């Protein structure tokens, strides 16, 4: 089973917590960490923007990625939310087993 860490930003902690609870309640993610006080610099519609955001670090499996992506996009306040997955190639075996159980 391939495991993923999915990264997504949100404009406010309340938005991130809503999405995190949705993902964990639906067993799409075993855990979502919410990190505060992130500053993003990016280009949007031809302008360079600066936004204060929070970061969500979602632990899931590859077979749940599409459902995670859909849930984030559906519940997100941004027009184009970040949903980027990174494969977990190594990890602490008991933690990985817990992750697998959390999304099954």
PLY file of the C-alpha trace (Angstrom):
ply
format ascii 1.0
element vertex 104
property float x
property float y
property float z
element edge 103
property int vertex1
property int vertex2
end_header
0.00 0.00 0.00
1.41 3.38 -0.98
1.10 6.09 1.63
0.94 9.81 0.91
1.40 13.14 2.62
-0.95 15.65 1.02
-0.25 19.37 1.45
-2.90 22.04 1.24
-3.12 25.61 2.50
-6.17 27.44 3.80
-6.81 31.11 4.56
-7.82 30.56 8.20
-7.42 27.94 10.93
-11.21 27.52 11.00
-11.23 26.56 7.31
-8.41 24.07 7.84
-10.08 22.54 10.89
-13.36 22.10 9.00
-11.55 20.31 6.17
-9.39 18.24 8.56
-12.40 17.02 10.53
-14.21 16.12 7.30
-11.22 14.07 6.08
-10.68 12.25 9.38
-14.41 11.70 10.07
-14.81 10.12 6.64
-11.65 8.02 7.16
-10.03 9.61 4.12
-7.07 10.61 6.29
-5.61 9.09 9.43
-4.42 12.47 10.67
-4.27 16.10 9.57
-1.77 18.47 11.14
-2.63 22.17 10.97
0.35 24.52 11.11
-0.35 28.22 11.74
1.37 31.41 10.61
2.43 30.61 7.07
3.17 33.41 4.61
2.69 32.56 0.94
4.07 34.60 -1.95
2.63 33.57 -5.31
1.44 34.84 -8.68
-2.34 34.96 -9.16
-4.09 36.47 -12.16
-0.96 38.30 -13.28
-0.14 39.85 -9.91
2.29 38.85 -7.19
0.28 38.26 -4.01
1.18 37.86 -0.34
-1.23 35.96 1.90
-1.19 34.72 5.48
-2.34 31.08 5.51
-2.27 27.87 7.49
-0.85 24.59 6.20
-2.60 21.25 6.37
-0.45 18.12 6.33
-2.75 15.20 5.51
-1.67 11.58 6.07
-3.48 9.18 3.77
-3.03 6.39 1.24
-2.86 6.52 -2.53
-6.19 4.74 -2.93
-7.86 7.54 -0.92
-6.16 10.43 -2.76
-8.97 11.18 -5.22
-11.55 11.29 -2.43
-9.22 13.53 -0.37
-8.71 15.83 -3.36
-12.44 16.02 -4.03
-13.28 16.74 -0.38
-10.69 19.52 -0.17
-11.80 21.12 -3.44
-15.49 20.88 -2.50
-15.09 22.37 0.98
-12.34 24.89 0.27
-12.92 28.65 0.03
-10.25 29.12 -2.70
-11.06 28.89 -6.40
-7.93 26.78 -6.95
-6.85 25.12 -3.69
-3.46 23.54 -3.33
-3.63 19.73 -3.23
-0.16 18.25 -3.64
0.74 14.66 -2.73
4.17 13.36 -1.80
4.77 9.63 -1.50
6.04 8.32 1.83
8.84 5.91 0.98
10.09 5.20 4.50
8.62 5.47 7.98
8.27 4.01 11.44
6.46 0.69 10.87
4.01 1.00 13.79
3.06 4.53 12.66
2.55 3.37 9.08
0.34 0.52 10.31
-1.68 3.04 12.36
-2.03 5.24 9.26
-3.28 2.29 7.21
-5.80 1.39 9.90
-7.01 4.99 10.11
-8.07 5.11 6.48
-9.46 1.59 6.18
0 1
1 2
2 3
3 4
4 5
5 6
6 7
7 8
8 9
9 10
10 11
11 12
12 13
13 14
14 15
15 16
16 17
17 18
18 19
19 20
20 21
21 22
22 23
23 24
24 25
25 26
26 27
27 28
28 29
29 30
30 31
31 32
32 33
33 34
34 35
35 36
36 37
37 38
38 39
39 40
40 41
41 42
42 43
43 44
44 45
45 46
46 47
47 48
48 49
49 50
50 51
51 52
52 53
53 54
54 55
55 56
56 57
57 58
58 59
59 60
60 61
61 62
62 63
63 64
64 65
65 66
66 67
67 68
68 69
69 70
70 71
71 72
72 73
73 74
74 75
75 76
76 77
77 78
78 79
79 80
80 81
81 82
82 83
83 84
84 85
85 86
86 87
87 88
88 89
89 90
90 91
91 92
92 93
93 94
94 95
95 96
96 97
97 98
98 99
99 100
100 101
101 102
102 103
